């Protein structure tokens, strides 16, 4: 029995490593799959409706995060991608926010009477992504979404969700933006 256990753990560990390192697959509407990284969806794959990968977070369970464009948070969805693939309408989160430098990131705070502090990776920021997931799930044909802070450092600053009928990839983004990205997310296959 000890011999089996002695060899079983390394074998299981190796299988887990292979599963984690395996590339994601984009699922086609006909049920076929094509190997690729979760963020490597090209225009030739315009018919893909979901990706295989890891959930973005514990509250955004049915979507995979799309790799950000560079290291800056000042990126956005390219206007041509948005106009071609938008489904539904932009869903603003009516939490007025003001972004301020704080530590190594940005902090967004709700305008009085209540303060809600938000920073990249914080629970309220994750909650905003959850709300975008909810919007996408309720929009027929939606397979991806993008969250962003718009009108930053103004009295009209707010968080907004954009929903799309095509999967996002780095070609869907532009680095020229005054908005602050929360990120893009592609629907995970069941």
C-alpha positions in Angstrom: 0.0 0.0 0.0 2.8 2.4 0.8 4.4 1.7 -2.6 1.2 2.8 -4.4 0.9 6.0 -2.3 4.6 6.7 -2.9 4.1 6.7 -6.6 0.5 8.0 -6.8 1.2 11.5 -5.4 4.0 12.3 -8.0 1.8 11.0 -10.8 -1.2 13.0 -9.7 1.0 16.1 -9.3 2.3 15.6 -12.8 -1.2 15.3 -14.2 -2.3 18.4 -12.4 0.6 20.3 -13.8 -0.3 19.2 -17.3 -3.9 20.2 -16.8 -2.9 23.7 -15.5 -0.4 24.3 -18.2 -2.7 23.1 -21.0 -3.9 25.9 -23.3 -7.4 27.1 -23.2 -9.7 26.1 -26.0 -12.2 28.4 -27.8 -15.6 26.6 -28.3 -17.2 27.1 -31.7 -21.0 27.3 -32.1 -21.1 23.9 -33.7 -19.6 22.3 -30.5 -16.1 21.9 -31.9 -13.1 23.2 -30.0 -9.9 24.8 -31.0 -6.8 24.9 -28.8 -5.6 28.4 -27.7 -4.7 30.5 -24.8 -7.8 32.0 -23.1 -6.7 35.4 -24.2 -5.5 34.4 -27.7 -8.8 34.7 -29.7 -8.2 36.0 -33.2 -10.5 37.6 -35.7 -10.6 34.3 -37.7 -12.3 32.9 -34.6 -15.2 35.4 -34.7 -17.6 32.5 -34.3 -16.2 31.3 -31.0 -18.7 31.8 -28.2 -16.6 30.8 -25.1 -13.2 29.8 -23.9 -11.9 27.1 -21.6 -9.8 28.4 -18.8 -9.8 29.5 -15.2 -12.5 31.7 -13.6 -11.4 35.3 -13.1 -12.3 35.3 -9.4 -14.5 33.8 -6.8 -17.3 36.2 -7.7 -16.7 36.2 -11.5 -17.0 32.4 -11.8 -18.3 32.0 -15.3 -15.8 34.3 -17.1 -12.0 34.2 -17.7 -10.0 37.4 -17.5 -8.5 38.7 -20.7 -4.9 39.8 -20.6 -4.6 43.6 -20.1 -3.0 45.7 -22.8 0.5 46.4 -21.4 1.0 47.3 -17.8 -1.1 50.5 -17.7 -4.7 50.6 -16.5 -5.4 53.4 -19.0 -6.6 51.2 -21.8 -10.1 50.7 -23.3 -12.1 48.8 -25.8 -11.2 50.0 -29.4 -14.1 52.0 -30.8 -14.3 49.9 -34.0 -14.5 46.7 -32.0 -17.2 48.2 -29.7 -19.3 49.5 -32.6 -19.1 46.2 -34.4 -19.7 43.8 -31.6 -21.7 45.6 -28.9 -24.8 43.8 -27.7 -27.3 45.5 -25.3 -26.3 48.9 -24.1 -23.6 50.2 -21.7 -24.7 49.5 -18.2 -23.5 52.3 -15.9 -23.0 51.4 -12.2 -24.5 54.3 -10.4 -21.8 54.6 -7.8 -20.2 57.9 -8.4 -16.5 57.5 -7.9 -13.4 59.7 -7.7 -10.1 58.1 -8.5 -7.2 59.3 -6.4 -3.5 58.1 -6.1 -3.2 55.8 -3.1 -0.3 53.6 -2.4 0.8 51.7 -5.5 -2.6 51.9 -7.2 -5.6 54.1 -7.6 -8.4 54.5 -5.1 -11.9 55.4 -6.0 -14.2 56.7 -3.4 -17.9 57.3 -3.4 -19.1 60.9 -3.2 -20.8 61.6 0.1 -23.2 60.8 1.9 -21.5 57.3 2.0 -17.9 56.5 1.3 -17.1 53.3 -0.6 -13.4 53.0 -1.2 -12.4 51.0 -4.3 -8.9 50.1 -5.5 -7.7 47.6 -8.2 -8.3 44.1 -6.9 -10.4 45.2 -4.0 -13.7 43.6 -3.1 -15.9 46.5 -4.3 -13.9 46.5 -7.6 -14.5 42.7 -7.9 -18.2 43.4 -7.1 -18.3 45.8 -10.1 -17.0 43.0 -12.3 -19.7 40.7 -10.8 -22.3 43.2 -11.8 -20.9 43.3 -15.4 -21.1 39.5 -15.4 -24.7 39.7 -14.4 -25.4 42.2 -17.2 -23.7 40.0 -19.8 -25.6 36.8 -18.6 -28.9 38.7 -19.0 -28.1 40.0 -22.5 -28.9 37.7 -25.4 -25.8 36.9 -27.5 -23.3 38.3 -24.9 -20.1 36.3 -24.7 -17.7 39.0 -23.2 -17.7 42.2 -21.2 -15.4 45.0 -20.3 -15.6 47.1 -17.1 -14.2 50.6 -16.9 -14.2 53.8 -14.8 -15.3 56.7 -17.0 -15.0 60.5 -16.6 -12.3 59.9 -14.0 -11.7 62.7 -11.5 -14.9 64.6 -12.5 -18.2 65.0 -10.8 -19.7 62.6 -13.3 -17.2 59.7 -12.7 -18.8 56.3 -12.6 -18.2 52.6 -13.4 -19.6 51.2 -16.7 -20.0 47.7 -18.2 -19.8 47.1 -21.9 -21.2 43.8 -23.3 -20.2 42.2 -26.6 -21.3 39.4 -28.9 -17.6 38.5 -29.7 -14.8 37.3 -27.6 -12.2 39.9 -26.5 -8.5 39.6 -27.3 -5.6 42.1 -27.2 -6.7 43.4 -30.7 -9.9 44.6 -29.2 -8.1 47.1 -27.0 -6.6 50.5 -27.4 -4.0 52.2 -25.2 -5.3 55.6 -25.9 -7.9 56.3 -23.2 -8.7 58.7 -20.4 -10.8 55.9 -18.8 -9.4 53.5 -16.3 -9.9 49.8 -17.1 -11.2 47.3 -14.7 -10.6 44.6 -17.4 -12.1 42.4 -20.0 -13.6 39.0 -19.5 -14.6 36.1 -21.9 -17.4 33.6 -21.1 -16.1 30.2 -20.0 -17.4 27.1 -21.7 -19.6 24.8 -19.6 
